[in-house]
Amino acid sequence: MERKMEENTVRDVEAGSETGGEDALVGNVNKLMVSPPGYSGAPRKGHLVFDACFESGNLGRVDYISDFEFDLFIRPDTCNPRFRVWFNFTVENVRETQRVIFNVVNFSKTKSLYRDGMSPVVKSTSRPKWQRLPAKNVYYYRCPDHRRNYVMSFAFCFDREDDIYQFAYCYPYTYSRLQHYLASLERRNLPYLQREQLGLSVQQRRLDLLTITNSDHVSSEREKKLVFLTARVHPGESPASFICQGVIDFLVSQHPVAQILRDHVIFKIVPMLNPDGVYLGNYRCSLMGFDLNRHWQDPSPWAHPTLHAVKQLIVQMNQDPRVSLEFYIDVHAHSTMLNGFMYGNVFEDEERVQRQAVFPRLLCQNAPDFSFSNTSFNRDVVKAGTGRRFLGGLLDDTSYCYTLEVSFYSYMTAGSNAPVPYTEETYTKLGRNVARTFLDYYKLNNLIKDNRPTHIQSTEVVSQTGRSNAGKDTGVGRDTADRTKEQNPSVRH
């Protein structure tokens, strides 16, 4: 397959594009068998069956090109045709050694990390751990066959006939997964953890609020420092949930740093601001087609109920003289940049500007994947309705509001020119490092007793190439770059 690749000259717009005849797509494919045109016999092995009718699934249409090639159309966000980025679907009824090319043809964004080596993730029923496809099997180019839209094609070779294969834009983190995780935390009956239902979404899904603090230790006479963290206002940005879980896991642990933080700080965490959008497999919007991160100024209790509930709580806490709301951090994922980084606000007071830079500078010291050079401070008009901008104007000058971004793809460590693809574990590790940084910010290091370590251990070792060092039978599918048939049907990535 050879298609001319061209440089992108189109201005990247966050809002996406409304072009494309696929805008009429309103539902996911449901156990859709794709057989050659005119075929009328009994279904055969190799007539692929596509499905996206499951939680966080997204695939709106499949066009048969040949026995070896299929065009895939992302279903736009519900009630909003402008956003087509997230995909998540399964394929079954495959034939062993069947090689195919899938073309995702209707992305709403032109600029993408697929130009820089990013690849989709895959798992199968016999190998349930998500892994990235080899970058050499992924192509991103402007296609004359699709009105010069940008297309992401990936080659794949199925290796086990009885497996169901699942492909996704990035590691999924569903609403149900969050509910199971929070339920398991509740069952531990931790005295310093409280879970409550702050409200319900339009489709009556839970809006959860966690409070993590040692209430016995925080004196009622003095003002309490409070950190507020939210995630998944944009439902397709699943890495935000892994970061959020990393923050929570660390704060409820018995690590000496976590114990000291619970003694001195109240942490309020809303892990999923847009549960309907996550459940439905949207990329950016809620059930009703709203980008919730543009409606902080005046959220509607019926159209944006989760946002309305969180804003009410923050305003209420900000008016409580017993509480000092010092941080608001909203966690996102970024589709065009590498590393973790932050966005902050612009202030006239130079001293406040310098103080705002302290936390990201400290985080840069604790997290090798966090980039202070990518961190920026702005007041773009288009961002006026975001949580960071609105709350930055609402809270007093001792409060700091940030958007924490992390790449959908990879990070570069200091002194290295080889990008390291993120894994679920390295996303959660960034979350642990975010939590750990509050010890430095509040200068509580001297409270660590007996010279106990303050750094965070991680059992995972990621190679600089980002490739798995595991055994050869761990891969999903076959490497389509290898044109010789191996006796062992597993793949070497």
C-alpha positions as CSV (number, residue, x, y, z in Angstrom):
1,M,0.0,0.0,0.0
2,E,1.6,3.3,-1.1
3,R,-0.2,6.6,-0.6
4,K,1.5,9.9,-0.9
5,M,2.3,11.5,2.4
6,E,2.1,15.3,2.6
7,E,3.0,17.8,5.3
8,N,0.1,19.2,7.3
9,T,-0.5,22.9,6.4
10,V,-3.9,23.2,8.0
11,R,-4.2,25.2,11.2
12,D,-4.9,22.9,14.2
13,V,-8.1,23.9,15.8
14,E,-9.2,22.4,19.1
15,A,-12.8,22.6,18.1
16,G,-12.4,20.1,15.3
17,S,-14.0,20.1,11.9
18,E,-17.6,19.8,10.8
19,T,-16.8,18.5,7.4
20,G,-17.4,14.9,6.3
21,G,-20.3,13.0,5.0
22,E,-20.0,10.6,8.0
23,D,-21.6,13.3,10.2
24,A,-24.9,11.5,9.9
25,L,-23.4,8.6,11.9
26,V,-25.3,8.4,15.2
27,G,-24.8,4.8,16.4
28,N,-22.0,2.3,16.9
29,V,-21.7,-0.8,14.7
30,N,-23.3,-3.8,16.4
31,K,-21.8,-7.3,15.6
32,L,-21.5,-6.1,12.0
33,M,-20.2,-8.9,9.7
34,V,-18.3,-7.4,6.7
35,S,-18.2,-9.8,3.7
36,P,-17.3,-9.2,0.1
37,P,-20.0,-7.3,-2.0
38,G,-22.4,-9.8,-3.6
39,Y,-21.4,-12.6,-1.3
40,S,-24.5,-14.6,-0.2
41,G,-23.2,-17.9,1.2
42,A,-22.7,-18.9,4.8
43,P,-20.3,-16.7,6.7
44,R,-16.7,-17.9,6.6
45,K,-13.7,-17.5,8.9
46,G,-12.1,-14.3,7.8
47,H,-15.3,-12.4,7.2
48,L,-14.6,-10.0,10.0
49,V,-17.2,-9.1,12.6
50,F,-16.9,-5.5,14.1
51,D,-18.6,-4.4,17.3
52,A,-18.5,-1.2,19.3
53,C,-21.8,-1.6,21.2
54,F,-20.2,-1.7,24.6
55,E,-19.1,0.8,27.3
56,S,-16.8,3.5,25.9
57,G,-17.0,1.9,22.4
58,N,-16.8,3.9,19.2
59,L,-17.0,2.8,15.6
60,G,-19.7,4.2,13.4
61,R,-19.2,2.5,10.0
62,V,-17.0,0.0,8.2
63,D,-16.5,0.0,4.4
64,Y,-15.2,-3.1,2.7
65,I,-12.3,-2.2,0.3
66,S,-10.9,-5.6,-0.3
67,D,-10.4,-8.9,1.6
68,F,-7.3,-7.2,3.1
69,E,-8.4,-3.6,3.6
70,F,-11.2,-1.8,5.4
71,D,-12.1,1.9,5.9
72,L,-13.3,2.7,9.5
73,F,-15.4,5.7,10.4
74,I,-15.3,7.1,13.9
75,R,-18.8,7.9,15.3
76,P,-18.9,11.6,16.1
77,D,-19.7,12.7,19.7
78,T,-23.3,12.5,20.6
79,C,-25.2,15.6,19.5
80,N,-22.0,17.2,18.2
81,P,-20.6,16.2,14.8
82,R,-17.4,18.3,15.2
83,F,-15.4,15.8,17.3
84,R,-14.2,12.5,15.9
85,V,-11.0,11.3,17.5
86,W,-11.7,8.5,20.0
87,F,-12.2,4.9,18.7
88,N,-12.6,1.6,20.6
89,F,-13.9,-1.5,18.9
90,T,-13.6,-5.3,18.7
91,V,-12.9,-7.6,15.7
92,E,-13.8,-11.4,15.7
93,N,-14.3,-14.3,13.3
94,V,-10.8,-13.9,12.1
95,R,-8.7,-16.4,10.2
96,E,-5.3,-17.3,11.5
97,T,-2.5,-15.5,9.7
98,Q,-5.1,-13.1,8.1
99,R,-3.3,-9.8,7.3
100,V,-5.4,-6.7,7.1
101,I,-5.1,-2.9,6.8
102,F,-7.5,-0.7,8.8
103,N,-7.9,2.9,7.6
104,V,-9.4,5.3,10.2
105,V,-10.5,7.9,7.7
106,N,-12.5,10.7,9.4
107,F,-10.5,12.2,12.2
108,S,-11.7,15.7,13.0
109,K,-8.2,16.9,13.8
110,T,-5.4,17.1,11.3
111,K,-2.5,17.5,13.7
112,S,-1.8,14.3,15.6
113,L,0.8,12.4,17.5
114,Y,0.4,9.7,14.8
115,R,2.8,11.8,12.8
116,D,5.4,11.3,15.6
117,G,5.3,7.5,16.1
118,M,2.1,7.1,18.2
119,S,0.2,3.9,17.5
120,P,-3.2,2.4,18.6
121,V,-3.4,-0.1,21.5
122,V,-4.6,-3.7,21.2
123,K,-5.5,-6.6,23.4
124,S,-7.2,-9.9,22.8
125,T,-9.1,-12.4,24.9
126,S,-6.1,-14.6,25.5
127,R,-3.8,-11.6,26.1
128,P,-5.8,-9.1,28.1
129,K,-3.1,-6.6,28.8
130,W,-3.2,-3.6,26.5
131,Q,-0.1,-3.0,24.4
132,R,0.8,-0.5,21.6
133,L,1.1,-1.7,18.0
134,P,4.6,-1.5,16.5
135,A,5.0,2.1,15.2
136,K,6.4,0.7,11.9
137,N,3.0,-0.7,11.1
138,V,1.2,2.6,11.5
139,Y,0.9,5.3,8.8
140,Y,-0.5,8.8,9.0
141,Y,-1.0,10.7,5.8
142,R,-3.2,12.9,3.7
143,C,-5.4,10.8,1.5
144,P,-6.7,11.8,-2.0
145,D,-9.3,9.0,-1.7
146,H,-10.9,10.7,1.3
147,R,-11.2,14.4,0.2
148,R,-7.6,14.9,1.3
149,N,-8.5,14.2,4.9
150,Y,-5.9,12.8,7.1
151,V,-6.0,9.1,7.5
152,M,-4.4,6.8,10.0
153,S,-3.8,3.3,8.6
154,F,-2.4,0.4,10.6
155,A,-1.5,-3.1,9.4
156,F,-2.3,-6.1,11.6
157,C,-2.0,-9.8,11.3
158,F,-4.4,-11.9,13.4
159,D,-2.8,-15.0,14.9
160,R,-5.5,-16.8,16.9
161,E,-8.8,-17.7,15.4
162,D,-10.7,-18.0,18.6
163,D,-9.6,-14.7,20.0
164,I,-11.6,-11.5,20.0
165,Y,-9.3,-8.5,19.3
166,Q,-9.9,-5.0,20.7
167,F,-8.4,-1.9,19.3
168,A,-8.5,1.6,20.8
169,Y,-7.1,5.1,20.4
170,C,-5.5,4.9,23.9
171,Y,-5.8,2.7,27.0
172,P,-9.5,2.8,27.9
173,Y,-10.6,3.7,31.4
174,T,-14.4,3.2,31.7
175,Y,-17.0,4.5,34.1
176,S,-17.6,1.0,35.4
177,R,-13.9,0.5,36.0
178,L,-13.9,3.7,38.2
179,Q,-17.0,2.4,40.1
180,H,-15.3,-0.9,40.8
181,Y,-12.2,0.9,41.9
182,L,-14.0,3.3,44.2
183,A,-16.1,0.4,45.7
184,S,-12.9,-1.5,46.5
185,L,-11.6,1.6,48.3
186,E,-14.8,1.9,50.3
187,R,-14.6,-1.7,51.4
188,R,-11.2,-1.0,53.1
189,N,-13.0,1.3,55.6
190,L,-10.1,3.7,55.7
191,P,-10.7,6.4,58.4
192,Y,-9.1,9.1,56.3
193,L,-11.1,8.4,53.1
194,Q,-14.7,9.5,52.5
195,R,-16.6,8.8,49.3
196,E,-19.9,10.6,48.6
197,Q,-22.2,11.1,45.7
198,L,-22.0,14.8,44.8
199,G,-24.7,14.6,42.1
200,L,-25.9,12.6,39.1
201,S,-25.3,13.1,35.4
202,V,-28.1,13.6,32.8
203,Q,-28.3,9.8,32.4
204,Q,-28.2,9.3,36.2
205,R,-24.7,8.1,36.6
206,R,-22.8,8.9,39.8
207,L,-20.7,12.0,40.2
208,D,-18.3,10.8,42.9
209,L,-16.3,13.0,45.3
210,L,-13.5,11.7,47.4
211,T,-12.2,13.5,50.5
212,I,-8.8,12.3,51.8
213,T,-7.5,13.7,55.0
214,N,-6.7,12.8,58.6
215,S,-9.6,14.7,60.2
216,D,-8.3,13.9,63.7
217,H,-5.0,15.6,63.1
218,V,-6.2,18.7,61.3
219,S,-6.9,21.2,64.0
220,S,-10.3,22.8,63.9
221,E,-8.9,26.1,65.2
222,R,-6.6,26.8,62.3
223,E,-7.4,27.3,58.6
224,K,-7.2,24.0,56.6
225,K,-5.3,23.9,53.4
226,L,-7.3,22.3,50.6
227,V,-6.4,20.8,47.2
228,F,-9.1,20.2,44.7
229,L,-8.5,17.9,41.7
230,T,-10.8,16.9,38.8
231,A,-10.4,14.6,35.8
232,R,-12.2,13.4,32.7
233,V,-14.2,16.5,31.8
234,H,-13.1,15.4,28.3
235,P,-14.2,11.8,28.2
236,G,-11.8,10.5,25.5
237,E,-8.8,11.7,27.5
238,S,-8.4,8.4,29.3
239,P,-4.8,8.9,30.6
240,A,-6.3,11.5,33.0
241,S,-8.0,8.7,34.9
242,F,-4.8,6.7,35.3
243,I,-3.1,9.9,36.7
244,C,-6.1,10.5,39.0
245,Q,-5.9,6.9,40.3
246,G,-2.2,7.3,40.8
247,V,-2.9,10.4,43.0
248,I,-5.6,8.5,45.0
249,D,-3.6,5.3,45.4
250,F,-0.7,7.3,46.8
251,L,-2.7,9.5,49.1
252,V,-4.5,6.5,50.8
253,S,-1.3,4.4,51.1
254,Q,0.9,3.9,54.2
255,H,3.8,5.7,52.5
256,P,5.3,8.1,55.1
257,V,4.9,11.0,52.7
258,A,1.2,10.2,52.2
259,Q,0.6,10.0,56.0
260,I,2.1,13.5,56.5
261,L,0.1,14.9,53.7
262,R,-3.1,13.5,55.1
263,D,-2.2,15.2,58.4
264,H,-1.8,18.6,56.9
265,V,-3.9,18.9,53.8
266,I,-7.5,18.1,52.7
267,F,-7.7,16.5,49.3
268,K,-11.0,16.7,47.4
269,I,-11.0,14.6,44.2
270,V,-13.7,14.3,41.5
271,P,-12.3,11.5,39.3
272,M,-14.9,11.7,36.5
273,L,-16.6,15.0,35.7
274,N,-18.3,13.7,32.5
275,P,-19.4,10.1,33.3
276,D,-22.0,10.1,30.4
277,G,-19.5,11.1,27.8
278,V,-17.0,8.4,29.1
279,Y,-19.7,5.7,29.0
280,L,-20.9,6.7,25.5
281,G,-17.4,6.6,24.0
282,N,-17.3,10.4,23.2
283,Y,-14.0,12.2,22.8
284,R,-14.8,15.7,24.1
285,C,-18.5,16.2,24.8
286,S,-21.3,15.2,27.2
287,L,-24.5,13.3,26.2
288,M,-26.0,16.6,25.0
289,G,-23.0,17.6,22.9
290,F,-21.5,20.2,25.3
291,D,-17.8,20.6,25.8
292,L,-18.2,21.0,29.6
293,N,-14.8,22.6,29.9
294,R,-16.3,25.7,28.2
295,H,-19.2,26.2,30.6
296,W,-17.7,26.9,34.0
297,Q,-18.9,30.5,34.0
298,D,-22.6,29.6,34.0
299,P,-23.3,25.8,34.1
300,S,-26.9,24.8,33.9
301,P,-28.2,22.4,36.6
302,W,-30.1,20.4,34.0
303,A,-27.8,20.6,30.9
304,H,-24.5,20.4,32.8
305,P,-25.5,18.9,36.2
306,T,-22.0,17.5,37.1
307,L,-20.2,20.7,36.4
308,H,-22.9,22.7,38.2
309,A,-22.5,20.5,41.3
310,V,-18.7,20.8,41.4
311,K,-18.8,24.6,40.8
312,Q,-21.3,25.0,43.6
313,L,-19.1,23.0,46.0
314,I,-16.0,25.0,45.1
315,V,-17.7,28.3,45.5
316,Q,-19.1,27.2,48.9
317,M,-15.7,26.1,50.1
318,N,-14.1,29.3,48.9
319,Q,-16.5,31.3,51.1
320,D,-15.7,29.1,54.2
321,P,-13.3,31.1,56.4
322,R,-12.1,27.8,57.9
323,V,-10.8,26.6,54.6
324,S,-8.0,27.8,52.4
325,L,-8.6,26.5,48.9
326,E,-5.0,26.7,47.6
327,F,-5.0,24.5,44.5
328,Y,-7.4,23.5,41.7
329,I,-5.9,21.0,39.2
330,D,-7.9,19.7,36.3
331,V,-6.3,16.7,34.6
332,H,-6.4,16.2,30.8
333,A,-4.5,14.4,28.0
334,H,-3.0,16.1,25.0
335,S,-3.2,14.8,21.4
336,T,-0.2,16.7,19.9
337,M,2.5,17.1,22.5
338,L,4.8,14.9,24.5
339,N,5.4,14.6,28.3
340,G,3.4,15.8,31.1
341,F,3.1,19.6,31.5
342,M,0.8,22.3,32.9
343,Y,-1.1,25.3,31.8
344,G,-1.5,28.2,34.3
345,N,-3.0,31.7,34.3
346,V,-1.5,35.1,33.6
347,F,-1.5,37.7,36.4
348,E,-0.4,41.4,36.5
349,D,1.3,40.8,39.9
350,E,4.8,39.6,39.1
351,E,5.2,38.0,42.6
352,R,2.0,36.0,42.0
353,V,3.4,34.9,38.6
354,Q,6.5,33.6,40.3
355,R,4.6,31.8,43.0
356,Q,2.4,30.1,40.5
357,A,5.5,28.6,38.8
358,V,6.7,27.0,42.1
359,F,4.5,23.9,41.9
360,P,5.3,22.9,38.3
361,R,9.0,23.5,39.0
362,L,8.9,21.2,42.0
363,L,6.9,18.6,40.0
364,C,9.6,18.7,37.3
365,Q,12.2,17.7,39.9
366,N,10.0,14.7,41.1
367,A,8.7,13.4,37.8
368,P,11.2,12.6,35.0
369,D,8.4,12.7,32.4
370,F,7.2,16.2,33.4
371,S,8.4,19.1,31.3
372,F,8.6,22.6,32.7
373,S,9.7,23.9,29.3
374,N,6.3,22.8,27.9
375,T,4.5,24.4,30.8
376,S,2.9,27.7,29.8
377,F,0.8,30.5,31.2
378,N,-1.9,32.1,29.1
379,R,-5.2,33.9,28.9
380,D,-6.6,32.9,25.5
381,V,-10.1,34.1,25.0
382,V,-11.2,30.7,23.8
383,K,-10.2,29.2,27.2
384,A,-12.3,31.7,29.3
385,G,-14.9,29.0,30.1
386,T,-12.4,26.4,31.4
387,G,-12.0,25.4,35.0
388,R,-8.5,26.8,35.2
389,R,-9.5,30.2,33.8
390,F,-12.8,30.7,35.6
391,L,-11.6,29.5,39.0
392,G,-8.3,31.5,38.5
393,G,-10.4,34.6,38.4
394,L,-12.8,33.5,41.2
395,L,-10.4,32.4,43.9
396,D,-8.1,34.8,45.8
397,D,-4.4,35.5,45.1
398,T,-3.2,32.7,47.3
399,S,-4.9,30.1,45.1
400,Y,-3.4,28.5,42.0
401,C,-5.4,26.9,39.2
402,Y,-3.7,24.6,36.7
403,T,-4.6,22.3,33.8
404,L,-2.3,19.2,34.1
405,E,-1.8,17.7,30.6
406,V,-0.2,14.4,29.7
407,S,0.7,13.1,26.3
408,F,-1.5,10.4,24.7
409,Y,1.7,8.9,23.4
410,S,5.1,9.3,25.1
411,Y,7.6,11.3,27.1
412,M,11.2,12.3,26.7
413,T,13.6,12.2,29.7
414,A,16.4,14.7,30.2
415,G,19.4,13.9,28.1
416,S,17.6,11.4,25.9
417,N,16.3,11.8,22.3
418,A,14.3,8.6,22.3
419,P,10.6,9.0,23.2
420,V,9.4,6.5,25.7
421,P,5.7,5.4,25.1
422,Y,3.5,5.8,28.1
423,T,1.9,2.7,29.7
424,E,-0.9,2.5,32.2
425,E,1.7,2.2,34.9
426,T,3.7,5.2,33.9
427,Y,0.6,7.3,33.8
428,T,-0.3,6.3,37.3
429,K,3.3,6.9,38.4
430,L,2.9,10.5,37.2
431,G,-0.1,10.8,39.5
432,R,1.9,9.5,42.4
433,N,4.6,12.1,41.7
434,V,1.9,14.9,41.6
435,A,0.7,13.9,45.0
436,R,4.3,13.6,46.4
437,T,5.1,17.1,45.2
438,F,2.8,18.6,47.8
439,L,5.2,17.6,50.5
440,D,7.9,19.8,48.9
441,Y,5.5,22.6,48.2
442,Y,4.3,22.8,51.8
443,K,7.9,22.2,53.1
444,L,6.9,19.2,55.2
445,N,10.0,17.2,54.5
446,N,11.4,17.8,58.0
447,L,8.5,15.8,59.4
448,I,9.7,12.5,57.8
449,K,11.0,10.5,60.7
450,D,14.0,8.2,61.0
451,N,15.4,9.3,57.6
452,R,12.8,7.2,55.9
453,P,12.8,7.6,52.0
454,T,10.5,10.2,50.5
455,H,10.9,9.0,46.9
456,I,8.4,6.7,45.3
457,Q,9.4,3.2,44.4
458,S,8.1,1.6,41.2
459,T,8.4,-2.0,40.2
460,E,8.1,-1.2,36.6
461,V,11.2,-0.8,34.4
462,V,10.5,0.8,31.1
463,S,13.1,0.3,28.4
464,Q,14.2,3.4,26.5
465,T,12.7,2.0,23.3
466,G,9.3,1.5,25.0
467,R,9.2,-2.1,23.8
468,S,8.3,-4.9,26.0
469,N,11.1,-7.1,27.4
470,A,8.8,-9.9,28.1
471,G,8.7,-13.3,26.5
472,K,7.9,-13.6,22.8
473,D,4.5,-15.1,23.4
474,T,3.1,-11.9,25.0
475,G,2.3,-10.0,21.9
476,V,-1.1,-9.6,20.3
477,G,-1.4,-10.3,16.6
478,R,1.5,-10.9,14.2
479,D,4.0,-8.3,13.1
480,T,2.9,-7.6,9.5
481,A,6.4,-6.3,8.7
482,D,7.6,-9.9,9.0
483,R,6.6,-11.5,5.7
484,T,7.8,-15.0,6.7
485,K,5.4,-17.4,8.3
486,E,6.6,-18.5,11.7
487,Q,5.8,-21.8,13.2
488,N,4.9,-20.1,16.5
489,P,1.8,-18.0,15.9
490,S,2.8,-15.3,18.4
491,V,4.4,-12.0,17.4
492,R,7.7,-10.3,18.2
493,H,7.2,-6.6,18.5
